[in-house]
Amino acid sequence: MKKKNIAVAAAAVSVFAASAVLAEPLTKTIDAVYNNIKIVINGTETVPKDANGNSVNPFISEGTTYLPVRAVAEALGQKVNWDEKTNTVSITSDANKEKNKEFEKGELIYENPLSSEKDTENWIMEGLAKVTFPEGRLRMESILDASEGQAANFVYWCPHKQPDNIIIEWDFTPLSDEGLAIMFFGANGQNGKDLFDESLSERTGQYRQYHSSDINAFHASYYRRSETSEREFNVANLRKSAGFHIVSQGADPIPTAEYRSEESYHMRIVKATDTVIFSVNDLEVFRFDDDGKTYGDYIKDGYIGFRQKAPLTAEYSNLKIYTIK
């Protein structure tokens, strides 16, 4: 333990008519005790340094521990600014900026116009559905009547497995006023198995087979118009499975087919390891920051698939997947 006398300068400030006038600095000598004080932030030891990268030692004076403000604040993700004119230390949080960070598109790794049968000749249908391309867009509708319940629903899988950290974009056009649409992404079998491993449980479009079975996936549900309550109050949901955890929700801006625009709605999902963002026409609907613990481990690479709930008839086009830049 080392004990030193050091001089500390302070500024006296007078306030008059909403203006600050700085007086001459005051100098005071204090006793400072240096005892190899360690700074541990979130379990990690931090070696404090000044703006020039030189080590700065914390000390104790009259029972109070003094830490270098810049080193501690920056270790906590804050920005520190020193205003020499007013002798003011400003600490600004970067938390909101990090939480709301934007993701830019990188390399285009998959593209499919979904405009003809050839575009989906290798796609995998689970359930019973009619697939046509009358307007040069993938149109899907159930073969069964909605009265059949879950048996009338289906999932259409893209057979190309996608990596983690991607941006998925497609255009969506609802043609009927009732039903529900879902985009599955990051879908894979559990215990290292591929989504289409034959040892996995059978899947025929019924929802429980996807949220509480032997696969993991995110599912963004939108155009939720199945129940009366859903048609009265439109929201989009994000669930994480297995486990059927609803992890985020936001207002769905897509109107019913009766009032829809002549243009398709542009859908966008950012799927980073720890972040999911869902947008419609560049309007952010919801965002989920995943800690990889609360709702299970991170979901990373996997497949994407379009799911529809009867009696929805809808069209899809211009599917593109990018890496995150």
Secondary structure, 3 states (H helix, E strand, C coil): CEEEEEEEEECCEEEECCEEEECCCEEEEEEEEECCCCEEECCEEECCECCCCCECCCEEECCEEECCHHHHHHHCCEEEEEECCCCEEEEEECHHHHHCCCCCEEEEEEEECCCCHHHHCCCEEECCEEEECCCCCEEEEECCCHHHHHHHCEEEECCCCECCCEEEEEEEEECCCCCEEEEEEEEEECCCCCCCCCCCCCCCCCCHHHHCCCEEEEEEEECCCCCHHHHHCCEEEEEEECCCEEEEEEECCCCCHHHCCCCCEEEEEEECCCEEEEEECCEEEEEEECCCCCCCCCCCCEEEEEEEECCCCEEEEEEEEEEEC
